[in-house]
Amino acid sequence: MKVRSYNCKDEELPLIGKYLSESLKRDLKGFTALSPRFDENYALQFDEKVRTCADFVPSESESVTLKVITSRMHETIRSMSAPVSKLSIYLKLAKAAAPLSAADFGVTKLLQKIRIKEVDSLLRQLRTVTDNIHTYHTALTQHGMPATIPKQLLDAAESIDADRRTLFEINGVRQELLKRNMDKMNDLYEAIKEIARMGKKLHRKTNPERANDYVFRELLDRVRGTVTDGAD
């Protein structure tokens, strides 16, 4: 497997390439004056590299889908906090018939997993808690635990697991595609570095503001929607 040679996120690299392509086309005459290698054909080939690599990373709509699923999963996890906290109250009330502390029952650790949203270990811990609810169900209901609590936890477990599997499937397909085409991603990065180096050379003394259009950090900040002073 090829090792990635760039430090930004995979989906950010083609976007950086798009910004750089715009600057290259704008300044192509200056590039050609520096070296005839940087001609229209070079610019077209760079555009093709950008388009090719854009197909290896999540599209904007796919990224939105991933964010929606992740947000929904995190909201489901947060919604568990109230019923799990109430469960600890009923454990105290039923301590004679259900002689387990909140820690032994699994409630304490489950609340920790809810806080940090550690999905895989949360689901394992949730299974422990729901198994214990089943074991001590009679004692807990006799001391006031409503039927809604175990149902809420079981529904949450089902929803979280479904979202986790969907995310895994989507990301897995993309990761496999990236793995097979990492040489093309690295090649795009090398082209980006070359154009950035020549662009800074072209403008550094005569037009420092335009030179910033070729600073990788500046381009990355644009992609991320941030503004910094941006030194290379």
C-alpha positions as CSV (number, residue, x, y, z in Angstrom):
1,M,0.0,0.0,0.0
2,K,1.2,3.5,-0.9
3,V,1.8,5.8,2.0
4,R,0.1,9.2,1.8
5,S,2.6,12.0,1.4
6,Y,0.3,14.9,2.4
7,N,-0.9,16.0,5.9
8,C,-4.3,17.5,5.1
9,K,-7.5,15.5,4.9
10,D,-8.0,13.4,1.8
11,E,-11.1,15.4,0.8
12,E,-9.2,18.7,1.2
13,L,-6.5,17.9,-1.4
14,P,-8.6,18.2,-4.6
15,L,-10.2,21.4,-3.2
16,I,-6.8,22.9,-2.7
17,G,-6.0,21.8,-6.3
18,K,-9.1,23.7,-7.6
19,Y,-8.0,26.9,-5.9
20,L,-4.5,26.5,-7.2
21,S,-5.8,25.8,-10.7
22,E,-7.6,29.1,-10.8
23,S,-4.4,30.9,-9.9
24,L,-2.4,29.0,-12.4
25,K,-4.7,29.9,-15.2
26,R,-4.7,33.5,-14.2
27,D,-0.9,33.6,-14.1
28,L,-0.2,31.2,-16.9
29,K,1.7,33.7,-19.0
30,G,4.1,34.4,-16.1
31,F,4.6,30.7,-15.4
32,T,5.4,30.1,-19.1
33,A,7.9,33.0,-19.0
34,L,9.6,31.3,-16.1
35,S,9.7,27.9,-17.9
36,P,8.0,26.8,-21.2
37,R,7.1,23.6,-19.4
38,F,4.2,25.5,-17.7
39,D,2.0,25.9,-20.8
40,E,-1.7,25.4,-21.5
41,N,-1.2,21.6,-21.8
42,Y,0.4,21.6,-18.3
43,A,-2.6,23.5,-16.9
44,L,-5.1,21.1,-18.6
45,Q,-3.2,18.0,-17.2
46,F,-3.3,19.5,-13.7
47,D,-7.0,20.1,-14.0
48,E,-7.4,16.4,-15.0
49,K,-5.5,15.3,-11.9
50,V,-7.7,17.4,-9.7
51,R,-10.9,16.0,-11.3
52,T,-9.6,12.4,-11.1
53,C,-8.7,12.7,-7.4
54,A,-12.0,14.4,-6.6
55,D,-13.7,11.1,-7.5
56,F,-11.7,9.3,-4.8
57,V,-13.0,11.4,-1.9
58,P,-16.5,12.0,-0.5
59,S,-18.5,14.4,-2.6
60,E,-20.1,17.4,-0.9
61,S,-23.5,15.6,-0.8
62,E,-21.9,12.4,0.6
63,S,-20.1,14.5,3.3
64,V,-23.4,16.1,4.2
65,T,-24.9,12.6,4.6
66,L,-22.1,11.5,6.8
67,K,-22.4,14.6,9.0
68,V,-26.2,14.1,9.3
69,I,-25.8,10.5,10.3
70,T,-23.0,11.3,12.8
71,S,-25.1,14.2,14.3
72,R,-28.1,11.9,14.7
73,M,-26.0,9.2,16.3
74,H,-24.5,11.7,18.8
75,E,-28.0,13.1,19.6
76,T,-29.2,9.6,20.3
77,I,-26.2,9.1,22.6
78,R,-26.9,12.3,24.5
79,S,-30.6,11.4,24.9
80,M,-29.5,8.3,26.9
81,S,-28.1,10.4,29.7
82,A,-31.4,11.1,31.4
83,P,-32.8,7.5,31.5
84,V,-29.5,6.1,32.6
85,S,-29.2,8.7,35.4
86,K,-32.8,7.8,36.5
87,L,-31.9,4.2,36.5
88,S,-29.3,4.8,39.2
89,I,-32.0,6.2,41.4
90,Y,-34.2,3.1,41.1
91,L,-31.1,1.0,41.8
92,K,-30.7,2.7,45.1
93,L,-34.4,2.3,45.9
94,A,-34.2,-1.4,45.1
95,K,-30.9,-2.1,46.7
96,A,-32.3,-4.9,49.0
97,A,-33.6,-6.9,46.0
98,A,-31.0,-5.7,43.5
99,P,-27.8,-5.6,45.6
100,L,-25.6,-3.9,43.0
101,S,-24.0,-0.5,43.0
102,A,-24.3,1.8,40.1
103,A,-20.7,0.9,39.2
104,D,-21.4,-2.9,39.4
105,F,-24.6,-2.5,37.4
106,G,-22.6,-0.8,34.7
107,V,-24.4,2.6,35.0
108,T,-21.3,4.6,36.0
109,K,-19.2,3.4,33.1
110,L,-22.1,3.8,30.7
111,L,-22.5,7.5,31.7
112,Q,-18.7,8.0,31.1
113,K,-19.0,6.5,27.6
114,I,-22.0,8.7,26.9
115,R,-20.0,11.8,27.8
116,I,-17.1,10.9,25.5
117,K,-19.3,9.4,22.7
118,E,-17.1,6.3,22.4
119,V,-19.5,4.3,20.3
120,D,-18.1,0.8,20.2
121,S,-17.4,0.6,23.9
122,L,-20.6,2.4,24.7
123,L,-22.6,-0.3,22.9
124,R,-20.8,-3.0,24.8
125,Q,-21.5,-1.3,28.1
126,L,-25.1,-0.7,27.2
127,R,-25.5,-4.4,26.6
128,T,-24.2,-5.0,30.2
129,V,-26.7,-2.5,31.6
130,T,-29.7,-3.9,29.6
131,D,-28.8,-7.5,30.6
132,N,-28.7,-6.4,34.3
133,I,-32.1,-4.6,33.8
134,H,-33.5,-7.9,32.5
135,T,-32.1,-9.8,35.5
136,Y,-33.4,-7.4,38.1
137,H,-36.4,-6.2,36.2
138,T,-39.0,-7.2,38.7
139,A,-37.2,-5.5,41.6
140,L,-36.6,-2.3,39.7
141,T,-40.3,-2.1,38.5
142,Q,-41.6,-2.7,42.0
143,H,-39.6,0.3,43.1
144,G,-40.9,2.6,40.4
145,M,-38.8,2.1,37.3
146,P,-41.2,2.8,34.3
147,A,-41.2,0.5,31.3
148,T,-40.1,3.4,29.2
149,I,-36.5,3.3,30.5
150,P,-35.5,-0.2,29.2
151,K,-37.3,0.6,26.0
152,Q,-35.5,3.9,25.5
153,L,-32.1,2.2,26.0
154,L,-32.9,-0.7,23.7
155,D,-34.2,1.7,21.0
156,A,-31.1,3.8,21.4
157,A,-28.8,0.8,21.1
158,E,-30.6,-0.2,17.9
159,S,-30.4,3.3,16.4
160,I,-26.7,3.8,17.3
161,D,-25.7,0.5,16.0
162,A,-27.5,1.1,12.7
163,D,-25.9,4.5,12.3
164,R,-22.5,3.1,13.2
165,R,-22.8,0.3,10.6
166,T,-23.9,2.8,7.9
167,L,-20.9,5.1,8.6
168,F,-18.6,2.1,8.5
169,E,-19.9,1.0,5.2
170,I,-19.7,4.4,3.5
171,N,-16.3,5.2,4.9
172,G,-15.1,1.7,4.1
173,V,-15.9,2.0,0.4
174,R,-14.1,5.4,0.3
175,Q,-11.1,4.1,2.2
176,E,-10.7,1.2,-0.2
177,L,-11.0,3.5,-3.2
178,L,-8.4,5.8,-1.7
179,K,-6.1,2.9,-0.9
180,R,-6.1,1.7,-4.5
181,N,-5.4,5.2,-5.9
182,M,-3.1,6.7,-3.3
183,D,-0.4,7.0,-6.0
184,K,-2.6,9.4,-7.9
185,M,-3.4,11.4,-4.7
186,N,0.4,11.7,-4.0
187,D,1.0,12.7,-7.6
188,L,-1.5,15.5,-7.3
189,Y,0.2,16.7,-4.1
190,E,3.6,16.8,-5.9
191,A,2.0,18.8,-8.7
192,I,0.5,21.2,-6.1
193,K,3.8,21.6,-4.5
194,E,5.5,22.4,-7.8
195,I,2.9,25.0,-8.8
196,A,3.0,26.5,-5.4
197,R,6.7,26.8,-5.5
198,M,6.7,28.5,-8.9
199,G,3.8,30.8,-8.0
200,K,5.6,32.1,-5.0
201,K,8.8,32.6,-7.0
202,L,6.8,34.5,-9.6
203,H,5.1,36.9,-7.2
204,R,7.1,37.0,-4.0
205,K,9.0,40.3,-4.9
206,T,6.5,42.0,-7.1
207,N,3.1,41.0,-5.7
208,P,3.2,39.5,-2.2
209,E,-0.6,39.3,-2.0
210,R,-0.8,37.1,-5.1
211,A,2.1,35.1,-3.7
212,N,-0.3,34.1,-0.9
213,D,-2.5,32.4,-3.5
214,Y,0.3,29.8,-3.7
215,V,1.0,29.2,0.0
216,F,-0.3,25.7,0.9
217,R,-1.4,26.8,4.4
218,E,-3.3,29.7,3.0
219,L,-5.1,27.4,0.5
220,L,-5.9,24.9,3.3
221,D,-7.4,27.7,5.4
222,R,-9.6,28.8,2.5
223,V,-10.8,25.2,2.1
224,R,-11.5,25.0,5.8
225,G,-13.2,28.4,5.8
226,T,-10.7,30.1,8.1
227,V,-8.4,33.1,7.7
228,T,-4.9,33.3,9.1
229,D,-1.8,35.3,8.4
230,G,-0.5,32.2,6.6
231,A,3.3,31.7,6.5
232,D,4.6,28.8,4.4
